[in-house]
Amino acid sequence: MSTYDYKIQDFMYQKIKNIKEPTIIEFGVKEGRSTKIFLEICKNNDGKLFSIDTDDYSSLFTNPKWNFIQSRDDNFSYLENKLPKKFDIIYLDSTHEAEHVEKIFYYYFKKLNVNGYFFVDDISWLPYLKSENRNNFYCEINNKKTFDRLLSIYLNNVENFDIEFNFISSGMCAIYKKKDELNNKKKIATREFSLKNILKKIFYKFKK
Ligand SMILES: C[S@@+](CC[C@H](N)C(=O)[O-])C[C@H]1O[C@@H](n2cnc3c(N)ncnc32)[C@H](O)[C@@H]1O
């Protein structure tokens, strides 16, 4: 199994494999690796899958449980009548930029059923560091920003959803919806760069 498969199998599939008659929305199809897994769940649990991509992947699968829609994921007015009103699972693997992820999350969270899952792929920046095998400036910066942004949304929503991160391969975030409410994000006012912490570091450096 590839690291991508481990990430999907161990982290995502385990959480959703028992959801009965799930309505699944997938943003980003490309090679259809995630599509294939969702179609397996649809087959086992009598679900339906709606996949959205800007490129035409309509001939990737012929499966009565699959609906492909060629569109941007943020073309909300166009998708409004093409998608069901409520979903159980949302998987976001399209544009990996913090602003985009935030926009999609705030729009679609209200359409997610309570007890449903919202997955965001590619939240780890570690494989993209200059010293690492995927060395990529854009992915390093964007994935770290997306990770921080999801945490700042969570900070003001701890009652409304649970959040988990997985760091296998390019990482994944799982959000479990608890309530039909969603607050604005909140700045994470860390004391990491405070004078107190700087003095603490100096103190321990000289203590050694
Ligand atoms: C990382 S790939 C998806 C990989 C796929 N989940 C898989 O398992 O093979 C990203 C896909 O998102 C599509 N995409 C990028 N931006 C998009 C957007 N704003 N709306 C819809 N699709 C988008 C691209 O065309 C590409 O096919």
The ligand as an SDF file (V2000), in Angstrom:
LIG
                    3D

 27 29  0  0  0  0  0  0  0  0999 V2000
   -5.0860   16.7010   -5.7930 C   0  0  0  0  0  0  0  0  0  0  0  0
   -6.1330   16.4760   -7.1480 S   0  0  0  0  0  0  0  0  0  0  0  0
   -7.3840   15.4020   -6.5130 C   0  0  0  0  0  0  0  0  0  0  0  0
   -6.8930   14.0030   -6.2890 C   0  0  0  0  0  0  0  0  0  0  0  0
   -7.9960   13.0020   -6.0380 C   0  0  0  0  0  0  0  0  0  0  0  0
   -8.7070   13.2690   -4.8010 N   0  0  0  0  0  0  0  0  0  0  0  0
   -7.4590   11.5900   -6.0290 C   0  0  0  0  0  0  0  0  0  0  0  0
   -7.5930   10.8950   -5.0010 O   0  0  0  0  0  0  0  0  0  0  0  0
   -6.9140   11.1510   -7.0520 O   0  0  0  0  0  0  0  0  0  0  0  0
   -6.9350   18.0260   -7.2760 C   0  0  0  0  0  0  0  0  0  0  0  0
   -8.0650   18.1170   -8.2880 C   0  0  0  0  0  0  0  0  0  0  0  0
   -8.8370   19.2610   -7.9480 O   0  0  0  0  0  0  0  0  0  0  0  0
   -9.2440   19.9340   -9.1180 C   0  0  0  0  0  0  0  0  0  0  0  0
   -9.4930   21.3320   -8.7350 N   0  0  0  0  0  0  0  0  0  0  0  0
   -8.5750   22.2840   -8.4290 C   0  0  0  0  0  0  0  0  0  0  0  0
   -9.1980   23.4120   -8.0340 N   0  0  0  0  0  0  0  0  0  0  0  0
  -10.5320   23.1710   -8.0850 C   0  0  0  0  0  0  0  0  0  0  0  0
  -11.6950   23.9310   -7.7670 C   0  0  0  0  0  0  0  0  0  0  0  0
  -11.6050   25.1770   -7.3020 N   0  0  0  0  0  0  0  0  0  0  0  0
  -12.8990   23.3470   -7.9210 N   0  0  0  0  0  0  0  0  0  0  0  0
  -13.0070   22.0610   -8.3620 C   0  0  0  0  0  0  0  0  0  0  0  0
  -11.9450   21.2910   -8.6640 N   0  0  0  0  0  0  0  0  0  0  0  0
  -10.7260   21.8380   -8.5340 C   0  0  0  0  0  0  0  0  0  0  0  0
   -8.1150   19.7060  -10.1190 C   0  0  0  0  0  0  0  0  0  0  0  0
   -8.6180   19.7730  -11.4430 O   0  0  0  0  0  0  0  0  0  0  0  0
   -7.6270   18.2980   -9.7310 C   0  0  0  0  0  0  0  0  0  0  0  0
   -8.2490   17.3230  -10.5380 O   0  0  0  0  0  0  0  0  0  0  0  0
  1  2  1  0
  2  3  1  0
  2 10  1  0
  3  4  1  0
  4  5  1  0
  5  6  1  0
  5  7  1  0
  7  8  2  0
  7  9  1  0
 10 11  1  0
 11 12  1  0
 11 26  1  0
 12 13  1  0
 13 14  1  0
 13 24  1  0
 14 15  1  0
 14 23  1  0
 15 16  2  0
 16 17  1  0
 17 18  1  0
 17 23  2  0
 18 19  1  0
 18 20  2  0
 20 21  1  0
 21 22  2  0
 22 23  1  0
 24 25  1  0
 24 26  1  0
 26 27  1  0
M  CHG  2   2   1   9  -1
M  END
$$$$
